[in-house]
Amino acid sequence: MLRQIARFRMKNVPAERREQLLSYLEKDPNLFKKIGAEIERRKKGGESEMRATMEVMKKYRADIAALEARS
């Protein structure tokens, strides 16, 4: 179910990149839950969605890179 929700949310992402991200999601779903929760918290704090996403993704860049290395 989580995969279907992610697919819907990433409908504008190119198919190859979307599948890559979905494979990361399957490897460590808790990381992406944590990222999503932090983005939502920042948005509720008044940050724009784009800025919140960019800042949170920068913060978790090393964790995502580790997932890529495991691919």
Secondary structure, DSSP 8 states (H G I E B T S, - for coil): -HHHHHHHHTTTS-HHHHHHHHHHHHH-HHHHHHHHHHHHHHHHTT--HHHHHHHHHHHTHHHHHHHHHT-
